[in-house]
Amino acid sequence: MAAFEEFGAHGLETPSLDAICARAGYTRGAFYVHFKDRDELIAAVMERVLKRFMDAMIATGDAALDLERTVRTFAEAIAHGFTPLNTGVRTYQLYQACARSEVVRLRHVQLVSEAQRRVGSAVAEGQQAGTVRADVDPQQLGLLLVGLVLATDILQELEFPFDVKTTADVVMQLLRPGVGPAK
């Protein structure tokens, strides 16, 4: 997608619609057939990128182990430099766009909610299979884990030193049955 390439190369605010249309081989008129404005384009590109990321990271197919496979897949991806916004767009640029545009913010909230639901489903399936502790709300744990993904992206952007695989091990220790609250 031309917009994806322009945003990756120049950030979310710099590329003109003319530059995006030229790269795509379309006129401005064709742009407005598909998008109301630049914010709708940014939201569409963000949705495409983040949905692909979710599809690549959130495991399905073995309910008992989907949550652990999801955590491990994410840790491996991060350890090898693959991030949710591995596009050239910086995390802060996305959040600036969310602060500036209600359209972008609402689409981002929808995507985070979808991620929470999908991870929460993996939690619930793991709980039913006995591989994930049963004393936590699956959707709240899904939200916490999605929040950890967002925090990991920020830590990486700050170049904060941490070992994501060790962190994944700790997360899995906390999620396994038999681990209860400290007494």
C-alpha positions in Angstrom: 0.0 0.0 0.0 1.4 3.4 -1.0 0.3 5.1 2.1 2.0 2.5 4.2 5.3 3.0 2.4 5.1 6.8 2.6 4.2 6.8 6.3 7.0 4.3 7.0 9.5 6.5 5.1 8.4 9.9 6.3 6.1 9.5 9.4 2.4 10.1 9.6 2.2 13.9 9.2 4.8 14.6 6.5 3.7 12.8 3.3 1.2 14.9 1.3 -1.9 13.3 -0.2 -0.4 14.1 -3.6 2.8 12.1 -2.7 0.7 9.2 -1.5 -1.5 9.3 -4.6 1.5 9.6 -6.9 3.1 6.6 -5.3 -0.1 4.6 -5.7 -0.6 5.7 -9.3 -4.0 7.3 -8.5 -5.4 10.8 -8.6 -6.6 12.7 -5.6 -10.2 12.1 -6.9 -9.6 8.3 -6.6 -8.3 8.9 -3.0 -11.6 10.6 -2.0 -13.6 7.7 -3.5 -12.1 5.5 -0.8 -11.4 7.8 2.1 -13.1 10.9 3.5 -9.9 12.5 4.6 -6.3 11.8 5.7 -7.4 10.6 9.1 -9.5 7.9 7.6 -6.4 6.8 5.6 -4.2 6.8 8.6 -6.8 4.8 10.5 -7.1 2.3 7.6 -3.3 1.8 7.4 -3.1 1.4 11.2 -5.8 -1.1 11.2 -4.2 -3.2 8.4 -0.8 -3.2 10.1 -2.1 -4.0 13.6 -4.5 -6.7 12.4 -1.7 -8.4 10.6 0.4 -8.2 13.8 -2.4 -9.7 15.9 -2.9 -12.5 13.4 0.8 -13.2 13.4 1.1 -13.1 17.2 -2.1 -14.5 18.7 -2.0 -18.3 18.5 -5.0 -20.5 17.7 -5.5 -24.2 17.2 -4.4 -25.7 20.5 -6.6 -24.2 23.2 -4.6 -25.5 26.1 -1.4 -23.9 24.8 -2.6 -20.9 22.8 -1.8 -18.3 25.5 1.7 -19.6 26.1 2.4 -19.9 22.4 1.1 -16.3 22.0 3.5 -15.0 24.8 6.4 -17.0 23.4 5.8 -15.9 19.8 5.6 -12.3 20.8 8.8 -12.6 22.9 10.6 -14.2 19.9 9.4 -11.6 17.5 10.5 -8.7 19.8 13.9 -10.4 20.4 14.4 -10.4 16.6 13.4 -6.8 16.2 9.8 -7.2 15.0 7.5 -4.8 16.7 3.8 -4.0 16.3 4.7 -0.8 14.3 7.7 -2.3 12.6 7.0 0.2 9.7 9.1 3.2 10.3 6.3 4.9 12.1 7.2 5.6 15.7 4.9 4.8 18.5 4.7 8.4 19.7 3.6 9.4 16.2 0.7 7.0 16.4 -0.3 8.3 19.8 0.0 11.9 18.5 -2.4 11.0 15.7 -4.7 9.5 18.2 -4.6 12.7 20.3 -5.2 14.8 17.2 -7.9 12.7 15.5 -11.0 11.2 17.0 -11.3 8.9 14.0 -7.8 7.5 14.5 -8.2 7.3 18.3 -11.5 5.4 18.0 -10.1 2.9 15.5 -7.1 2.3 17.7 -9.4 1.7 20.7 -11.3 -0.8 18.6 -8.1 -2.6 17.7 -6.9 -2.7 21.3 -10.4 -4.0 22.3 -10.2 -6.7 19.6 -6.7 -7.7 20.8 -8.0 -7.9 24.4 -11.0 -10.0 23.3 -8.8 -12.4 21.4 -6.1 -12.8 24.1 -8.9 -13.1 26.7 -10.4 -15.9 24.7 -7.0 -17.7 24.7 -6.9 -17.1 28.5 -10.4 -18.6 29.0 -9.5 -21.6 26.8 -6.3 -22.2 28.8 -8.3 -22.0 32.0 -10.7 -24.6 30.7 -7.8 -26.8 29.8 -6.1 -26.3 33.1 -3.0 -24.7 31.7 -3.8 -21.1 32.9 -4.7 -20.2 36.5 -8.5 -20.1 36.9 -8.7 -17.4 39.6 -8.4 -14.4 37.3 -10.9 -12.8 34.9 -9.9 -13.8 31.4 -10.8 -10.5 29.8 -9.0 -8.5 32.5 -6.0 -10.6 32.0 -6.3 -10.2 28.3 -6.3 -6.4 28.8 -3.2 -6.6 31.1 -1.3 -8.7 28.5 -2.2 -6.3 25.7 -1.1 -3.5 27.9 2.3 -5.3 28.3 2.6 -5.5 24.5 2.0 -1.7 24.3 4.5 -1.1 27.1 7.1 -3.3 25.4 6.8 -1.2 22.3 7.4 1.9 24.3 10.3 0.4 26.2 11.9 -0.6 22.9 11.4 2.8 21.4 13.2 4.3 24.4 16.0 1.7 23.9 15.4 0.6 27.5 17.5 -2.5 28.1 15.5 -5.6 29.0 15.4 -9.3 28.1 12.0 -9.9 26.6 12.4 -13.7 26.8 13.1 -13.6 30.6 10.1 -11.3 30.9 8.0 -13.8 29.0 9.2 -16.5 31.4 8.0 -14.4 34.4 4.7 -13.8 32.7 4.1 -17.5 32.1 5.1 -18.3 35.7 2.5 -15.9 37.0 -0.2 -17.4 34.7 0.4 -21.1 35.5 -2.0 -22.8 37.9 -0.9 -23.2 41.4 0.6 -19.7 41.6 -1.5 -17.8 44.1 -1.4 -14.5 45.8 1.5 -13.9 48.2 0.5 -14.5 51.8 
